[in-house]
Every structure is written in structure tokens, then in C-alpha cells.
Amino acid sequence: MEDTHRKQIKEYLRKNIAKGYPQDTLKFALINQGYSRIIVEACLEEINQEFAKDAPILKEKPEIRYEIVDENDNPIEIKKSWWKRIFD
């Protein structure tokens, strides 16, 4: 019986987290419906671990550099405005 409740809770959490609902809101909704706080929190931990396994590994952001060149592909240096020189 407890396994079926855990499966239902996990499915409910998985579905609603994917929709964008906050985890705390879902947790308190389940507790207010009569589910055990311990079981709900354990299911949340399991769901978070499952989502962590599926999350993509983030790489370092590439550095984007802009350069203005003339018609001969020579870089042109542009001076910063006085405002940017002061606050940059």
C-alpha cells in the first residue's frame, strides 16, 4: 500500500514540477491532503536526484569578443566614451 502511495506522490511531483510549480507549494499541498510529511520529503529528494541525473552538464560560457575591421580586415580601435571610461 505504501509503495502505491509513494509512486502516486512521485508521479504527482514529477508532473507538477515539470509544469513549473514550486516544490514547497507541492509539498504542503500533499501534506494538507493527509500524506505523511516524511514520505513526501523522501519522494521530493528522490525526484530531485532523478532530475539531477537528467540535467545537462553545463560548460563554461564562451567569451564573445567584437571587433570592427576596415575593408582590408585591419582592426579599428574605437575609444570609449567618457562615461564608460569613468564607470567601467
ABEGO torsion letter per residue (X at the ends): XAAAAAAAAAAAAAAAAAAGBBAAAAAAAAAAAGBBAAAAAAAAAAAAAAAAAABBBBBBBBBBBBBBBBAAGBBBBBBBBAAAAAAX
